[in-house]
Amino acid sequence: MDYNKKHIKTKHELLINPTKT
């Protein structure tokens, strides 16, 4: 669950700020 949540958060962050990566 934790891993899945982290993965989703990363995707969400990428969608909001793709330049961060």
N, C-alpha and C positions, 0 to 999 in steps of 0.2 A: 504494500500500500504506500509506504513512504517513498519507495523508488518511483512508483507510478506517478505519485503527486509531484515529485521533483521534476520528472520528465515533462509533465504537463505545464508546470510553472516555467520551465525553460522555453517551451514552445510559445507560451503566452508572452514571455519577455521578448522573444525574437519577433513576434508579431507586433508588439508595441514599439520595441526599439531594436530593429535588426542590425543597426550600425554598432550596437554594443559589442557584438561578437567580432 
